[in-house]
Amino acid sequence: MDMIKISLLKVLFLSLLFIKLTLNFSYGNDNSSMLMVTERTCLVCKIWEKQIGKIYSKTEIAKKFPISRIEIKDFVNYFKKDLKITKITPTFIFIKNNKEKGRIIGYTNPEMFWWQVDEIVGE
């Protein structure tokens, strides 16, 4: 009985994640977002969260490309089949009008990250 409850909770959680990501792509800022492929145990992801993640939502870029996070194990089954799979965390995928605009693989430091972001989203 407990296993059934746990399985139902997992299904509910994944369904809510799917709905959240779908809404971000369908209704957010001209169908734009930044999808961060992460992993709970990823040290580099934790460094990014500390250096960039805590301020990202306050930036002008976040208004154009709001962030959504997805665990790499869930990304493999991601509903956007036209996105290329990644095996590296963190990976940041910038999506505009439901198409990949660019991606950043890995993270080294804030200056390099913002430079790469500017290269991708600069118009």
N, C-alpha and C positions, 0 to 999 in steps of 0.2 A: 504494500500500500504506500509506504514512504517513497519507494522508487518511482511510483506512478506520479506522486506529487512533485518530486524533483524533476521528472521528465516534463510534466506540464509547465512547471515554472521556467524551464529552459526554453520550451517552445514559446511561451508568453514573452520572455525576454527577447528572443531572437525576432519575434514578430514586431515587438515595439521598436527594436533597432531598425528593422526593415522599414517600418512606417516613418520613423524619424528621418532616415536617409532619403527616402522617397520624397518626403515633404521638402527637405532641403533642396533637392534637385528640381522639384516641380514648381515650387512657389517662392524660393528665395532669390532675391536680388538678380533679376534677369537670368534665372537658371544658372547662377554661378556659385561655386563653392570651392573650398580647398579640403580635400579628403586626406587625412593623415592616417597612413597605415602604420600601426604601432604594435607593440607587444608588451605585455605587463612586466616582463622581466628584462626589457631592453634598457641598459644603462644609458645609452646615447639618447633614447627617447625621454628618459627622466631628466637628463641635462637640458634637452630642448625645452621641456615643459618648464623647468626652472628659469631658463634664460629668456625664452621667447613666449612660451605658452601663457604665462601669466599676464603678458601685456598685449598679446596678439589681438584679442577682442576689442582693445581700445584704439586700434590703428585704423587709418583710412582704408587700407587694403582689406581689413576684415569686413568692412561695410560692403565691399564689392565681392569678396570671396570669404563668406563665413566658414568657419572650420567645423568639420565633422570628423570624428575619430572612429576608426574601425580596427579591431584586432586582426592581425595577419591571418590567423586561422579562419576567421570569418570572411576575409577578403577573397579567399579562394572560391568561396561559394557566392560571391557578391553578384547581385542581380544585374549589374551593368556589364554585360558580357563583352562589350567593345573596349573595355579597359584592359591593358596588358597586365598580366600577373607580375607581382614583385615578390622577391624572397628576402628583401633587405628592409630592415626597420631602422629608423623611420623613413618612410617615403611619403612625400607630399605631392598630391596630384591636384592640379588646378583644372577645374571643369567650368566651361562656359557654354551655355546653350546645349547642355548634355553631351559635349564633346571635350575630349582632353585637350587643354590648351598648352600644357607643359607639366613637367614633374621635376622634383628635386629628390635625388636618391641620397640618403644619408644626411648627416649634419656634422659640421666641423666647428663653426663658431658663428656668433650673431652677424658679424659683418658680411661673411660669405653668404649666409642664409638670405639676408635682406638684398644683397646684390643679385642673387639668383632669382629671388621673387620679383625684383624690378625688371629683370630680363624677360621674365615670363609674362607679367601682367602689364608692363609698360606698353602704351599704345601709340 
